[in-house]
Amino acid sequence: MANEFIVQGATICTDHHGFLSLTDMWRVAGETYTKRPAVWTKLLYTKELIDALGSGLNQVHQMMVAARATVEWKFRASLS
């Protein structure tokens, strides 16, 4: 079920995961037609930003998996 988020008196829709609508945010910001989300996502620097963020998230995920494995190993060792 979608929810709503109010910014500057305007509604920004969210999906069932809580993700905000980029299109709604663009409208609230009052940006020009040439800066609409469909154009922004095709720009080279946007793709580079997405790649950088994805890489960072992957690194965080790997650290969390490693930390969890360490905690589980220490827990099992404490039971011995």
Buried (B, 14 or more C-beta within 10 A) or exposed (E): EEEEBEEEEEEBBBEEEEEBBBEBBBBBEEEEEEEBBEEBEEEEEEEEEEEEEEEEEEEEEEEEEEEEEEEEEEEEEEEE
